[in-house]
């Protein structure tokens, strides 16, 4: 796809002004890094506050008295009892239990739900919603109407509280309407870096004004997709299309924690989502492969797609995400391994340019998460 054909977020001109190196991502022309560089951008987010443009993500509003019940038929998550002012991580599953996409769902109150889905999946997610529950609730895509900014890092709360003091009272996964510089925003205390921070949905026309105001604060730097990826990898967080897909179930992806207890096999509202039988069978009987953390025992980075072998040289898995962790101070990866090899500290090897690189199965996150839980 040529640069001319790529979509642009409302902050595109600002990225160019800031000297960003732009790359195609999910059909958009997106900043991968700024002059600061990926390593320093990563560390700045860990130490102070980073501002990310995530406007390529899909924002969707569901409304109507039946919206929560309707959405619950598509995800293995408790939506009916999601409190007003809270959000929850969810997954769309298919009839085989595979993951169509992962998303965030917030309860705005007044029979309104607010969804944020992945950029590459947003059109198919919208079609999926309309096809399955379009007759039960109003489905309103906000793809062009709203932008999305992520302010992440330990100083994020200090910075945002200068514009709206009440955000300091929010805790992890809380979600509320907030007025910032006179703009009607939707703010969650959450993010994709493992750090405390906020995600801010803002009218597209106002996005640049808000971004400039935040970047004017001394603690804030613009951060690109490169550091976003290394930050989420250190936090052990999945990237759709890499660490999970339609061929991967939540159990295989080590996401059982994201299936609400009330929706599990033994729960009061067990099942009722696509692929439930497969997921329950795997929950009770185990799986042949599972996503695990992997720590290379040499300085060689291990990248997505590298084969993983046992000491006999037999292929036992594949790397789904990998790179260098600036905070960790070394390479790190996630991969899918045959279940016989998933115990912590199990030695395995990745094949990198024809050579065997030793790995140890590791706990995740690789770097401690610092969400603010109050």
C-alpha positions in Angstrom: 0.0 0.0 0.0 1.4 3.4 -1.0 1.8 6.2 1.5 -1.0 8.0 -0.3 -3.4 5.1 0.3 -2.7 4.8 4.0 -5.2 6.3 6.4 -4.1 9.1 8.7 -5.1 9.8 12.3 -6.1 13.4 13.4 -2.6 13.8 14.8 -0.8 12.9 11.5 0.4 16.5 10.8 1.7 16.8 14.4 3.7 13.6 14.1 5.4 15.0 11.0 6.1 18.3 12.8 7.7 16.4 15.7 10.0 14.6 13.3 8.5 11.2 13.6 9.6 8.3 11.4 6.4 7.0 9.9 5.5 3.4 8.9 2.5 1.6 7.6 0.6 -0.1 10.5 -2.9 -1.6 10.3 -3.7 0.5 7.2 -2.5 3.7 8.8 0.6 5.9 8.4 1.8 5.8 12.0 4.9 7.0 14.0 7.2 4.2 14.9 9.6 6.5 16.7 10.6 10.2 17.2 14.1 11.8 17.2 14.5 10.7 20.8 14.7 7.0 19.6 12.9 3.9 20.7 15.2 3.1 23.7 14.9 6.5 25.2 11.2 6.7 24.5 10.7 3.4 26.3 12.6 4.5 29.3 11.0 8.0 29.4 7.6 6.2 29.6 8.8 4.1 32.5 10.3 7.1 34.3 8.0 10.0 33.5 5.1 10.1 31.0 4.7 9.1 27.4 2.0 10.3 25.0 0.9 7.7 22.3 -1.5 8.3 19.4 -3.7 5.2 19.3 -6.4 6.8 17.2 -6.2 4.0 14.7 -8.0 1.8 17.2 -11.7 1.4 16.7 -14.2 3.1 19.1 -17.8 1.8 19.0 -20.8 2.8 21.1 -23.5 0.2 21.9 -26.8 1.5 23.4 -30.2 0.2 24.4 -31.7 -1.7 27.3 -30.6 -5.0 25.9 -27.0 -4.0 25.0 -25.2 -5.7 27.8 -27.1 -9.0 27.5 -26.6 -8.9 23.7 -22.8 -8.3 23.9 -22.5 -11.0 26.5 -23.5 -13.6 23.8 -20.3 -12.8 21.9 -17.7 -12.7 24.7 -16.7 -15.0 27.6 -16.9 -12.0 30.0 -19.4 -10.7 32.6 -20.9 -7.7 30.9 -24.3 -7.7 32.6 -22.9 -7.0 36.0 -20.1 -4.6 34.8 -20.5 -1.6 37.1 -21.2 1.8 35.7 -17.9 3.6 35.4 -15.7 0.5 35.0 -14.2 -1.3 32.0 -13.2 -4.8 31.4 -10.9 -6.7 29.0 -12.8 -9.1 26.7 -12.4 -11.2 23.6 -14.7 -12.0 20.6 -14.6 -15.8 20.1 -15.6 -17.9 17.1 -17.5 -21.2 17.0 -14.2 -23.1 17.5 -13.2 -21.0 20.5 -10.6 -19.1 18.5 -10.1 -15.4 19.2 -11.5 -13.0 16.6 -10.2 -9.9 18.4 -9.5 -8.7 21.9 -11.1 -5.5 23.2 -12.0 -3.2 26.1 -15.6 -2.8 27.2 -16.7 0.1 29.4 -20.1 0.8 31.0 -21.1 4.4 30.5 -24.4 4.1 32.3 -27.8 4.8 30.8 -27.7 1.5 28.9 -24.6 2.6 27.0 -21.4 0.6 26.5 -18.2 1.9 25.0 -15.9 -0.5 23.1 -12.3 -0.1 21.9 -11.2 -2.7 19.4 -8.0 -3.3 17.4 -7.3 -1.2 14.3 -6.7 -4.1 11.9 -10.0 -5.8 13.1 -12.3 -2.9 13.5 -14.3 -3.3 10.3 -14.8 -7.0 10.8 -15.7 -6.5 14.4 -18.3 -3.9 13.4 -19.8 -6.4 10.9 -19.7 -9.1 13.6 -21.6 -7.0 16.0 -24.1 -5.9 13.5 -24.6 -9.5 12.2 -25.1 -11.0 15.6 -26.7 -8.4 17.9 -27.6 -5.5 15.5 -31.3 -6.3 16.0 -31.0 -6.0 19.8 -29.1 -2.7 20.3 -27.9 0.4 18.5 -24.4 0.0 17.2 -22.6 3.3 16.4 -19.0 3.3 15.1 -17.0 6.3 16.1 -14.0 5.6 13.8 -13.9 9.1 12.3 -15.6 11.0 15.1 -13.2 10.4 17.9 -9.4 10.1 18.4 -7.7 8.1 21.1 -4.6 9.2 23.1 -2.7 7.2 25.7 -0.8 9.0 28.4 1.3 6.4 30.2 3.9 6.4 33.0 4.3 7.3 36.6 3.9 11.0 36.0 0.7 10.6 33.9 -1.6 11.2 36.8 0.2 14.4 37.9 0.0 15.7 34.3 -3.6 14.9 33.7 -4.7 16.1 37.1 -3.5 19.6 36.2 -6.3 19.6 33.6 -8.9 17.7 35.6 -8.0 17.1 39.3 -10.6 14.4 39.8 -8.7 11.9 37.6 -6.3 11.4 40.5 -9.1 9.6 42.4 -9.6 7.1 39.6 -8.2 3.6 40.0 -7.1 0.9 37.5 -9.9 0.1 35.0 -12.2 2.9 36.1 -13.8 4.9 33.2 -15.6 8.2 33.3 -16.6 11.3 31.3 -14.1 14.1 31.9 -13.9 17.6 30.6 -10.4 18.5 29.5 -9.7 22.0 28.2 -13.5 22.3 27.5 -13.5 19.1 25.5 -16.0 16.2 26.2 -13.6 13.3 26.8 -14.0 9.7 27.9 -11.1 8.7 30.2 -10.0 5.3 31.5 -7.2 4.6 33.9 -5.6 1.8 32.0 -3.2 1.2 29.2 -0.9 -1.2 27.3 2.5 -0.5 28.9 2.3 -2.1 32.3 2.5 1.4 33.8 -0.1 3.6 35.5 -1.7 5.8 32.9 -4.8 6.9 31.1 -6.5 6.4 27.7 -8.4 9.4 26.5 -11.1 9.4 23.9 -11.4 12.9 22.5 -13.5 14.4 19.6 -11.3 14.1 16.5 -11.4 17.8 15.8 -10.0 18.6 19.3 -7.3 15.9 19.3 -4.4 18.1 18.2 -5.2 20.8 20.8 -5.3 18.2 23.6 -2.1 16.5 22.4 -0.2 19.8 22.2 -1.3 20.8 25.7 -0.1 17.5 27.1 3.2 17.6 25.2 3.7 21.1 26.6 4.0 19.6 30.1 7.6 19.0 31.1 7.1 15.4 32.0 5.6 14.4 28.7 7.3 13.1 25.5 5.8 11.8 22.3 6.2 8.0 22.0 5.9 5.8 18.9 4.9 2.3 18.1 8.4 0.9 18.6 8.5 1.7 22.3 4.8 0.8 22.6 5.8 -2.7 21.5 8.7 -3.1 23.8 6.7 -1.8 26.8 3.8 -4.2 26.2 6.2 -7.1 25.7 7.9 -6.4 29.0 4.5 -6.3 30.6 3.6 -9.7 29.1 0.7 -8.3 27.2 -0.7 -9.9 24.0 -0.7 -8.2 20.6 -3.6 -9.4 18.4 -2.5 -11.1 15.2 0.9 -12.0 16.8 0.3 -13.6 20.2 -3.3 -14.7 19.5 -5.6 -15.2 16.5 -8.6 -17.1 15.2 -6.6 -20.4 15.5 -5.8 -19.7 19.2 -8.2 -20.1 22.1 -8.2 -18.1 25.3 -6.8 -21.2 27.2 -4.0 -21.7 24.8 -3.2 -17.9 25.0 -2.9 -18.2 28.8 -6.0 -15.9 29.1 -8.1 -17.9 31.4 -8.0 -15.0 33.9 -9.9 -13.0 31.4 -12.9 -15.4 31.3 -15.2 -14.2 34.1 -15.9 -16.8 36.8 -19.6 -16.4 36.2 -19.2 -17.4 32.6 -16.9 -20.4 33.2 -18.1 -24.0 33.2 -19.0 -23.9 36.9 -20.4 -20.3 36.8 -24.0 -19.1 37.2 -24.1 -18.0 33.6 -21.8 -20.6 32.2 -21.2 -20.6 28.4 -23.5 -18.8 26.0 -20.6 -17.4 24.0 -19.2 -18.9 20.7 -16.9 -21.8 21.2 -17.8 -22.3 24.9 -17.7 -26.1 24.7 -14.2 -26.1 23.3 -13.0 -23.6 25.8 -14.5 -25.5 28.7 -13.1 -28.8 27.5 -9.6 -27.2 27.4 -10.1 -25.5 30.8 -10.8 -28.9 32.3 -8.6 -31.2 30.2 -5.7 -29.1 29.3 -4.3 -28.0 25.9 -1.5 -29.3 23.7 0.2 -25.9 23.5 0.3 -22.8 25.5 1.7 -19.2 25.4 4.6 -18.8 27.8 7.3 -16.2 28.6 10.8 -17.0 27.3 14.1 -15.5 28.4 17.1 -15.9 26.0 20.2 -16.9 27.9 22.5 -15.0 25.4 22.3 -11.4 24.1 20.9 -12.5 20.8 17.3 -11.2 20.3 14.8 -13.9 19.3 12.1 -12.7 16.9 8.6 -13.6 16.0 8.5 -16.7 13.8 11.6 -18.4 15.2 11.2 -22.1 15.7 11.7 -23.5 19.2 13.3 -27.0 19.7 14.1 -29.3 22.5 17.5 -30.7 23.3 17.0 -33.4 20.7 16.4 -30.7 18.0 12.7 -31.6 17.7 10.4 -28.6 17.0 8.2 -28.0 20.0 7.0 -24.5 19.5 7.3 -21.1 17.8 8.1 -17.5 19.0 5.1 -15.1 18.6 6.7 -11.9 19.9 10.3 -11.1 20.7 12.8 -8.3 21.0 14.9 -6.4 23.4 13.6 -5.2 26.8 15.3 -1.8 27.7 14.0 -2.0 31.3 14.8 -5.7 31.6 18.2 -5.0 30.2 18.2 -7.9 27.8 16.3 -9.9 25.1 12.8 -11.4 25.9 10.1 -13.2 24.0 6.8 -15.0 24.2 6.0 -18.1 22.3 3.7 -21.2 22.0 5.2 -24.4 23.4 4.0 -28.0 23.6 2.5 -28.4 27.0 5.3 -30.9 28.1 7.7 -28.0 28.1 5.8 -25.1 29.7 7.0 -25.5 33.3 9.0 -22.5 34.6 12.7 -22.7 34.1 12.4 -25.4 31.4 15.4 -25.1 29.0 14.5 -24.9 25.3 16.3 -23.5 22.2 15.3 -21.0 19.5 16.7 -21.4 16.0 18.1 -18.0 14.9 19.9 -17.8 11.6 20.6 -21.5 11.8 22.1 -21.4 15.3 20.5 -22.7 18.6 19.9 -19.9 21.1 19.2 -21.2 24.7 16.0 -20.0 26.4 14.4 -20.5 29.7 10.6 -20.6 30.2 9.9 -17.6 32.3 7.1 -16.1 34.4 5.3 -13.0 33.1 5.2 -10.1 33.3 9.0 -9.7 32.7 8.9 -6.2 34.3 6.5 -5.7 37.3 3.2 -3.9 36.3 2.5 -0.7 38.2 -1.2 -0.1 37.7 -2.8 2.1 40.3 -5.3 0.1 42.3 -5.8 2.6 45.1 
